[in-house]
Amino acid sequence: MKRTSLVQTQFLSAQDVASVVTQTGVAATLHGIADYIFDDYLRWEDFDKCARLAAHSKDGVIELMPVADAKTYAFKYVNGHPKNHRLGLPTVMAFGVLADVNTGIPELLSELTLTTALRTAAMSAVAARALARPNSTSMALIGNGAQSEFQALAFHHLLGIQEIRLFDTDRAATEKLMRNLKHTGLRLIVCENIAQAVRGADIVTTVTADKANATILTPDLIEPGMHINGVGGDCPGKTELHADVLRGAAVFVEYEPQTRIEGDLQQLPADFPVTELWQVLSAQAPGRTGNAQVTVFDSVGFALEDYSALRYMRDSARRLGMGLPVSLIPELADPKDLFSLIRPLTASHEELDVTGFTDFKELALCL
């Protein structure tokens, strides 16, 4: 007899999450995730934190990102393989889990590929609200791949950015972005090079994918008062900013032990001063200190943001009646008797009366 579990895990597929976003609206979803992130960063010290665990190969990286408070444990499985687009695959793919700390029961299993793009953009906006000049209206967006539309919309809806200046070495990627965002009312300006894109911009977002020590931004391109949102430099050997850009700026990070290994910060000595963003959000440290100051958010993505995004998607899906209950945990009449799950396969052997059999071949046929 097939056993079913009394303990159900809510499963959200990529289609479920897409439906949550379309029914809620992209703007409202970005606002919602940003609010969850902000609230969780305010209780930073409640969390058990560590840098993510990474398995690197010549073509990419696979990572596990855990975090927990006293009630909920979360982790994300995520990869980064820049060559995947040649295979028709996303360069970033992910899924995640929320589990009950008291019992270990997995309460949610969800896609995180689409959700990661949303939470990364929301995190960028949370940081920029604290670090960019007030009333910023223009942004340069360097790198127009899979993450770019989300970044553009987050800055538009959460900060009021009206003009996005675009550059990518792949012109088709820029054309894709233009098609996807033509309905938004944003002023989208295609630029011929990075220098043209960043000139006069209030905010510069870099979100490139190559696993290389690149220098997308050099000191000669930086203007007083700029806020730089460095998103693409997110693993060892992968950078976007010239080291002197960091040296000339106030640098803010998510979780310092992780960013020193993975961010653009990896280029600088261990004593280079940085501020963790939670300190700014909770008013324990200053953010921008003047209109002429250059600020850098060296973003690598941290597990707490996935915890926030998973909770937001769980709550939204429940409100909308979405998701599928799945049985990941077996139902056991006796929790110590795990073997009972397969006992029906051998019960007929155990119950068979073998007395009277003298021919072992005949007995084997009965079994």
C-alpha positions in Angstrom: 0.0 0.0 0.0 1.4 3.4 -1.0 2.1 5.7 1.9 1.5 9.4 1.8 3.1 12.1 4.0 1.1 14.1 6.5 3.9 16.7 6.3 3.5 18.6 3.1 6.1 20.9 1.5 4.8 23.8 -0.6 6.4 23.7 -4.0 6.7 26.7 -6.3 7.7 26.1 -9.9 9.1 28.7 -12.2 5.6 29.0 -13.7 4.1 29.6 -10.2 6.6 32.4 -9.4 6.0 34.0 -12.8 2.3 33.9 -12.1 2.8 35.5 -8.7 4.8 38.3 -10.4 2.3 38.9 -13.2 -0.7 38.8 -10.9 1.0 41.0 -8.3 2.7 43.3 -10.8 6.4 43.8 -11.3 6.5 47.1 -9.5 4.6 45.8 -6.5 6.7 42.6 -6.4 10.0 44.6 -6.4 8.6 46.9 -3.6 7.5 43.8 -1.6 10.8 42.0 -1.9 12.7 45.2 -1.1 10.6 45.7 2.1 11.2 42.1 3.2 15.0 42.6 2.6 15.0 45.9 4.5 13.2 44.5 7.5 15.5 41.5 7.7 18.6 43.6 7.4 17.4 45.7 10.4 17.6 42.5 12.5 21.0 41.4 11.0 22.3 40.2 14.3 19.5 37.7 14.7 20.9 35.6 11.9 23.5 32.8 11.9 25.6 33.8 8.9 28.5 32.4 6.8 30.0 33.0 3.4 28.6 30.7 0.7 30.2 27.4 -0.1 31.5 27.3 -3.7 32.7 24.6 -6.0 34.6 26.2 -8.8 35.4 24.7 -12.3 37.0 26.2 -15.4 33.6 27.1 -16.8 31.8 28.3 -13.7 30.8 27.8 -10.1 28.1 26.0 -8.1 27.3 27.5 -4.7 25.3 26.8 -1.6 24.1 29.8 0.4 22.8 29.1 3.9 21.4 31.4 6.6 19.1 31.0 9.6 17.5 32.8 12.5 15.9 31.2 15.6 12.8 30.1 13.6 13.7 29.5 9.9 16.6 28.0 8.0 17.1 28.9 4.4 19.5 27.9 1.7 19.9 28.5 -2.0 21.6 26.3 -4.6 22.9 28.5 -7.5 25.3 28.3 -10.3 27.1 30.8 -12.5 28.2 29.5 -15.9 28.9 32.4 -18.3 29.0 30.1 -21.4 25.6 28.5 -20.7 23.9 30.8 -23.2 25.7 29.0 -26.0 23.8 25.8 -24.9 20.5 27.6 -24.6 20.7 27.6 -20.8 20.6 30.5 -18.3 24.0 31.5 -17.0 22.4 31.6 -13.5 20.0 28.9 -12.3 18.8 28.4 -8.7 16.4 26.8 -6.3 15.9 27.3 -2.6 14.4 25.9 0.6 12.8 27.3 3.8 12.8 24.9 6.7 11.5 25.0 10.3 14.5 25.3 12.7 12.7 23.4 15.5 11.9 20.3 13.5 14.0 20.5 10.3 10.8 20.1 8.2 11.2 21.7 4.7 8.3 24.0 4.5 9.0 25.5 1.0 10.8 24.3 -2.1 11.0 27.0 -4.7 12.6 28.0 -8.0 15.0 30.8 -7.5 16.2 31.7 -11.0 13.5 34.3 -11.6 13.3 35.1 -8.0 17.1 35.7 -7.7 16.9 38.3 -10.5 14.1 40.1 -8.7 15.8 40.0 -5.3 19.2 41.1 -6.7 17.5 44.1 -8.3 15.5 44.9 -5.1 18.7 44.7 -3.1 20.4 47.1 -5.5 17.6 49.6 -4.9 17.6 49.1 -1.2 21.3 50.0 -1.2 20.9 52.9 -3.6 18.2 54.5 -1.5 20.7 54.7 1.3 23.8 55.6 -0.8 22.9 57.4 -4.0 22.3 61.2 -4.2 18.7 62.1 -3.4 16.6 62.8 -6.4 18.9 60.9 -8.8 17.2 60.5 -12.2 19.6 58.8 -14.6 21.5 55.5 -14.6 24.0 53.9 -16.8 23.4 50.2 -17.2 26.6 48.3 -18.4 25.7 44.8 -19.3 22.3 44.2 -20.8 21.8 40.5 -20.3 19.4 38.4 -18.2 19.6 40.6 -15.1 19.4 44.0 -16.8 15.6 44.6 -17.1 15.1 43.8 -13.4 17.8 46.3 -12.4 16.3 49.0 -14.7 12.8 48.4 -13.3 13.9 48.3 -9.7 15.6 51.7 -10.0 12.7 53.1 -11.9 10.0 52.0 -9.5 11.9 52.2 -6.2 14.1 55.3 -6.8 12.4 57.2 -9.6 15.1 56.8 -12.2 13.7 58.1 -15.5 16.6 57.7 -17.9 18.7 54.5 -18.5 21.8 54.7 -20.7 22.6 51.3 -22.1 25.8 49.6 -23.3 26.7 46.0 -23.9 29.3 44.5 -26.2 26.5 42.3 -27.5 24.2 44.7 -29.4 21.5 42.0 -29.6 21.3 42.0 -25.8 20.7 45.7 -25.8 18.0 45.4 -28.5 16.3 42.7 -26.3 16.2 45.0 -23.4 14.8 47.8 -25.5 12.0 45.5 -26.6 11.2 44.3 -23.1 11.1 47.8 -21.6 9.6 49.9 -24.4 6.2 50.0 -22.6 7.6 51.4 -19.3 7.9 55.1 -20.1 11.7 54.9 -19.3 13.9 57.0 -21.6 16.2 54.3 -23.0 19.4 55.6 -24.7 21.7 53.2 -26.5 25.3 54.2 -26.2 28.3 53.3 -28.3 30.7 52.7 -25.4 31.0 52.7 -21.7 32.4 56.3 -21.5 29.3 57.6 -23.3 27.0 55.6 -21.1 28.4 56.8 -17.8 28.9 60.4 -18.7 26.7 62.5 -16.5 24.9 59.5 -14.9 23.8 59.7 -11.3 24.1 56.0 -10.8 26.2 53.4 -12.7 25.2 49.7 -12.5 27.6 47.1 -13.9 26.1 43.7 -14.4 28.4 41.7 -16.7 28.8 38.0 -16.8 32.3 37.0 -17.9 34.3 35.2 -15.3 37.3 37.4 -15.7 39.3 40.1 -13.9 37.7 42.8 -16.1 37.9 46.6 -15.6 34.5 47.8 -16.8 34.9 51.0 -14.9 38.2 52.9 -14.6 39.0 56.0 -12.5 38.9 58.4 -15.5 35.2 57.5 -16.0 34.1 58.3 -12.4 32.5 61.7 -11.7 31.9 63.3 -8.3 28.8 62.2 -6.6 28.3 59.0 -8.6 26.9 55.9 -6.9 28.3 52.7 -8.4 26.2 49.6 -8.1 28.7 46.8 -8.9 26.7 43.6 -9.4 28.7 41.4 -11.7 31.9 40.9 -9.8 30.7 38.1 -7.6 33.3 35.3 -7.3 37.0 34.9 -7.1 38.7 36.0 -10.3 35.7 37.9 -11.5 35.8 41.7 -11.2 34.3 44.7 -12.9 35.9 47.8 -11.2 39.5 49.0 -11.4 41.0 48.8 -7.9 41.5 52.6 -7.9 37.8 53.1 -8.3 37.4 51.5 -4.9 40.2 53.4 -3.4 38.6 56.7 -4.4 35.2 55.8 -3.0 33.3 54.9 0.2 32.7 51.2 -0.2 29.7 49.3 1.2 29.2 45.6 1.2 26.6 43.0 2.3 28.7 40.5 4.4 32.3 41.5 4.6 33.9 38.0 5.0 32.2 36.9 1.7 32.8 40.1 -0.3 36.5 40.2 0.5 36.8 36.8 -1.2 34.3 37.3 -4.1 33.6 41.0 -4.8 35.7 43.7 -6.5 37.1 44.1 -3.0 39.2 41.0 -3.6 41.7 43.2 -5.4 42.5 45.2 -2.2 44.3 44.3 1.0 42.4 42.9 4.0 42.6 46.1 5.9 41.0 48.3 3.3 38.0 49.9 5.1 34.5 49.0 4.2 31.0 49.3 5.8 28.4 46.6 5.9 25.1 47.9 4.6 23.1 46.7 7.6 24.9 49.3 9.7 23.8 52.1 7.4 20.2 50.9 7.2 20.0 50.7 11.0 21.6 54.1 11.4 24.7 52.7 13.1 27.1 54.0 10.5 26.9 56.8 7.9 26.2 56.2 4.3 26.8 59.0 1.8 28.3 62.0 3.6 28.1 64.6 0.8 26.9 65.2 -2.7 30.4 65.0 -4.2 31.3 61.7 -2.5 31.6 58.6 -4.7 29.9 55.6 -3.2 30.3 51.9 -4.3 28.0 49.1 -3.4 30.2 46.0 -4.0 27.3 43.6 -4.3 27.9 39.8 -4.5 24.6 38.6 -3.3 24.1 37.3 0.2 22.0 34.4 1.6 19.9 36.8 3.8 18.4 38.3 0.6 17.3 34.8 -0.6 15.8 34.2 2.8 13.8 37.4 2.4 12.8 36.7 -1.2 11.7 33.1 -0.4 9.5 34.3 2.4 8.0 36.9 0.2 7.2 34.4 -2.5 5.8 31.9 0.0 3.5 34.5 1.5 2.4 35.8 -1.9 1.8 32.3 -3.3 -0.3 31.4 -0.3 -2.3 34.6 -0.6 -3.0 33.8 -4.3 -3.6 30.1 -3.7 -0.6 29.0 -5.8 1.8 26.2 -5.3 1.6 22.4 -5.1 1.9 20.4 -1.9 4.5 17.7 -2.3 5.6 14.9 0.1 9.3 15.1 0.8 9.1 13.7 4.3 7.7 10.2 4.8 4.9 9.4 7.1 5.9 6.8 9.7 3.7 5.2 12.3 6.8 4.6 14.3 9.4 7.4 13.6 12.2 4.9 14.5 11.0 2.4 11.9 12.1 3.8 8.6 12.4 0.3 7.1 8.6 0.1 7.3 8.5 2.2 4.0 9.8 -0.8 2.1 8.4 -3.6 4.3 5.4 -4.3 2.0 7.9 -5.5 -0.7 9.0 -8.3 1.6 5.8 -8.9 3.7 4.6 -11.8 1.6 8.0 -13.5 2.1 7.7 -13.1 5.9 4.1 -14.2 6.1 4.5 -17.3 3.9 4.3 -20.6 5.8 7.3 -22.5 4.6 6.7 -25.6 6.6 6.2 -28.7 4.5 8.4 -27.6 1.7 11.2 -30.0 1.0 12.0 -28.8 -2.5 13.8 -25.5 -2.4 13.1 -24.9 -6.1 9.4 -25.1 -5.4 9.8 -22.8 -2.5 11.7 -20.3 -4.6 8.8 -20.3 -7.1 6.4 -19.5 -4.4 8.6 -16.6 -3.2 
